[in-house]
Amino acid sequence: MDEFSHTKTNTSSGSGIGFLVAAVIVVLVLLYALFAGGGGTPVDPATVGTTDQGAPALEETAPTQPVAPAVGE
């Protein structure tokens, strides 16, 4: 009668689950970085440029001219 020895391989079934959990965490962090942090007023892209809520126009002002001294000075 032949005796066969059973050798156990060193593959771990938990390593695949660990990689899956790490990948899910990375995806969640990237989604948070992409979509969080706005907090501002939501803007409808269809209405951009149709309202007067844009940046204020710069007014051109002339530089101040030096005042001539009075006659008695």
MODELLER restraints for C-alpha pairs under 7 A, 6 or more apart:
rsr = mdl.restraints
at = mdl.atoms
